[in-house]
Amino acid sequence: MSDSSDDDLYPEWVPYSKRKEWADVTPLAQDDGDYPVVAIAYSPKFREVYDYFRAILAKKEKSLRALGLIKDALRLNPANYTVWQYRRECLKDLNINLYDELDYIEFVIRDNPKNYQVWHHRRVIVEILMDPSNELGLTEAVLNMDAKNYHAWQHRQWVIRTYDLYENELTYVDKLIAEDIRNNSAWNQRFFVLRHFGFTPEVIQRELQYTMNRIRVVKNNESAWNFLRGLLKQSDGTLGQHSEVVDFIVELYANGSRSPYLVAFLIELYEEKCLQSVDDTSEQETYAKKVYSLCDDMSKKHDIIRRKYWQYIAERLHAKLEGRTP
């Protein structure tokens, strides 16, 4: 591993081998074997820091100077799990103020917002302190930099679930969706919060209206369509259970929208109605023809890249209606 930013990280670097307080430590070189398949081009600075880290790790030294060395090691490679784990052991043995540690972790996270190891370290420290008071603010700041940062969302969901911080989350999610209606992470977070409170008939009705209003704004938004499907699956599991949703979908199509997500929804809706019309052959045939026609449109116009999938959907329905195994 070569780190071209070493000099930027350490403008006044003094090698450990020239520090009097480290004279009692013999650095421990990494053993790559006699014939390494791929020799990594470590910078001299990186190699020295980790040679000294391996030395203190081998002798299990837990001291303030060890913490300083660990910080250097993490600046050079903030994704090293072993270094983070040893830092936690040192913090515990030295009885370090963990609120200072939270400040340090926040600094690292802002520089490395997609680093799993530092988020895990943060979680462990919060668990020890049993204090989540800074976590929503931190994750919001990180999500302001990248609204779809998976690690920040994962941490936010963990802290909300663990410490029951659901109360104001829908307001936050509304803000994100207003800023970017296609933010799939925000739609997912909305579902996460609603699942906690429960999908009562009142909640489902409110959310159906909310989602349809958002689809009216941007019809080709996969996130909102997936959310709509998720809502409908919370009651009896069928897409046609709410007449207002069916009317909304049909109206969109009649007014010229050919969003592939809209057409896919219609295909599933008409297939559902077709299979439910077992006592009305004429109605069943009408819905089947709609499915075949829409599948053909998807395969040739709206979703060509998945044409074989839509051909399969049409063939599957045909086989079901003939009593064959699709």
N, C-alpha and C positions, 0 to 999 in steps of 0.2 A: 504494500500500500504506500503510495507516494502522496504526501500532503503538501501541495504547492503554497498553501496559506500559512505555513509554519512561521515565517518571518512576520507576517501580519499579526498573528496571534501573540507573538512574543518579541516585540521590537527591542527589548533590552534583555534578551535571554542570556542566562548564565548556565552553562551545562552543569548537570548534577555532579559530574566527575570533578568539577572545580569548586564545588561548594564544601566548605570545611565541615558544616554540620552533617554532611552525608559521607564523610571520609570513612566511617565505620561500616558502610554497606558495600558489599561486592555485587555489582550488577549481574543479573542472571540472563544470559542470552537465550533467545528463542531457539528451540531445537527443531529444525526443519528436516532433520535426517541428512544422510550423506548425499542423497540424490533427489532433491526436491523436484517434483514434476514441473511446477511453475513457481519460480523464485520471485517473491514479491519485492518490489523496489521501495523498501521503507526509506524515508528520509533519515539522515543521521539523528536529527532531533527526536523523531518518532521512535526510532530504535532505542535511543538512550533512555527516554522516559519509560518505555515499557520494559526495558531490561531492569531498571530500578524498581518498577512496580512488581515485576515477578519476584524480585529479591525480597521485598517486604511481605509479599503474599506468602512466600515460602516460609518465612520465619514468623508469620502471623503477627506482625507488628501493627499495633493500633495506636496511633499517636497523632498529634496535631500536624507533624511534618508529613505523616502518611496521608492525611487528608489533603494537604497542599499538593502532594504528588498525584493523588487521585484526581484532583481537579485539573491538573495539567494533562493527565492521561485522557480525561473526558473531553477536554478541549480539542485534543487531537483526534479522538474517535468517540463521539458521544453515543454511539450505538453498541458499545462493548458491555454486554450483560454482566460479565464477571467483575468488571470495575465498579459498576453500579451496586452490585450485590455486596462487594467488599466495603463500599462506602457506607452502606446501611449498617453493616456490622460495626464499623468504626464509630458511626454516629451513636449507636446504642451504647457501646462500651465507654465512650468518652462523655456521655450524657450531654451531647450538644443540643443547643436550643433549636428545636425543629421548626419553629417559625422562621428563623433565619434560613433554614434549609429550604423552606417553601419559597422564600424570596430568591434564593439561588436557582431553584428549579424553574421558577417562572422565567428568569433570565435565559436559561438554557432552552426552554420550550419556545420562547419567542425567536430564538435563532435556529431552532431545529423543530419546527411545529409538526413534522411528520415522522418523528422518531419514536417508535414504540417504547423503547427502553426508558426514556425519560418520562413518558406519560405513566408507565408502570411504577416508576420510582415515586412519582407524585402521588399516585393512588395509595401506595403503601404508607407514605408519610401522613396523608390525610386520615387514613384508617387508624394510625397510631394516636394521632391527636384527637380524633373524633370531632373534627372541626371542618365542615365543608363550606364555611362562610365565604371563601374567596373563589370557589371553583366555578360558579356560574359566570362571574365576572371575567375570570381568566379565559374560559372557553369562548365566551362572547367576543373577547378581544381577538382571539386566534381565528374565530370564524369570520370576523370582520376582514381578516387578511385573506382567508380562503373559506368561503361559506360551505364548502363540501369536504372539509378536512375530516376524514374518517376517524382519526385518532381523537380529535377534539369532540366529535359527536359521541363516540364510544364512552369517553370519560364523562361527558355531560349526562348521558343516560344512566351511567353507573351511579353518579352522585345524586341524581334526582330520585332514582329508584331506592337507593340505600338510605337516604336521609329524608325521603318523602317531601321533595321540593317541587311538586307538580303544580302548585297553586297558580303561578303566573306564567307558566310555560306556553300556554296557548297564545297569550298576548305576544310573547317573543316570536313564536312561530308565524303568527299573522304578519308581523313586521318583516320577517325574512321573505315570506311569500309575496308580500306587496312590493318588495325590492326586486325580487327575481321570481316570477311566477313558475319558472321551470326548475326551481331548486328542489331536486328530488330528495335531498337530505332533509329539507324543511318539511316536505309532505310526509316523509317517513316519521319524522319526529312528532308531527301532528297525530298520526295514527298511534304512535307509542303512548302519547298522553291520553288519548281517548280510550285506549284499551284499559288503562288504569282506572278511569272513572266509570267505565262500563258503557256498552252500546245499547242504551235504553231506546225505545221507540222515539222519544223526544230528541235524543242526541242524534240518532240516525237521520231523522227528518231535517233537523237543523243543518247537519253536515252535507246532506244531499243538496240542499239549496245552496250552501256555501260552494260546493264543488261545481255544480252546474253553472253558477255565476262566474267562476274562474274559467271554465271551459268556454263560455261565451266570449270571454276576452281573448283567449288564445286557444283555438280549437285543435291545433296540432301539438298538444302538450302531453306527452306520455305520462308524466308524473300525476297529473290530475285524473287522467283516465284510469290509471292503476288504483288511485285512491278511491275513485267511484266504484270500481269493481270490488275493492276490499270492503267498502261499506255495505254493498248489497249482499256480500257473502256472510255478513254478521247475523242476519235473521234467518230466513229459510234457505239461503244459499242460491237462490235463483235470480237472474238478471231482470226478469219481467214482473217482479212482485210489486213494484211501485209504478202506478200508471203515469205519474207525472214525469218519471225518468224515461219511460218508453216514449211518451209524447215528445219529450225534449230531444231524444235521439232521432226519432223519425223526422222531426221538424228541421233539425240541423241538416240531415241528409237531403230533405226536400228543398232546402234553401241553397243547395249547391256545394255544401262542404263534403270533401272527399278525403278528409284526414284518414290515414290508414288505421289509426286507433279507433276512430268512429266506425269505420267500415268493419273492422274486426269485432267491435262490440255488437254491431248489428248481426253479423254472421252468427255469433254465439247466441244472441237473443232469438233469432229466427230458428236456429237449430233446436234450441230449448223448446220453443213453442211447437215446432214440428213434432218432436218426440212426445210432447204432451197431448197432441191431437189424435190420440189413438182411436177415438170414437167418431171422428169426422174425417173421412178419407179425402174429401175435397179440400178441406182446410189444411190438412197435412201436406197434400201435394203442392198447395200454394206456397206454404212456407219453405218446402224443400226446393222449389224452383228459385225462390229468393236467395237461399243459401248458395245454390249452384252458381247463380248469376253473379253474386257478390264475390264468391271465391274466384271466379273467372276474372273479374275486374281486378281483384288483388294480385293475381298471378301475372296479369298482363299490363297493368297500369300503375297501381298504387303501392305495391310491395313486391316488385319483380325479383328482388334478391332472394325472397323466400317463396318463390312460385311453387316449388315442389311441396312445400308445407301446405299451401292453400289447395293444391290439387289433392293432397292426401285428406284434408278436412272434408272436401266434397265427396271423395270416394268412400270415406268412413261413414258418412251419413247415408249414402246410397246403400252400403252394405247393411247398416242397421235396419233400414226400412225393408230390406229384402229378407231380413232374418238371418243374415250371415254374420260371422265373426269378423269385425273390421281388421 
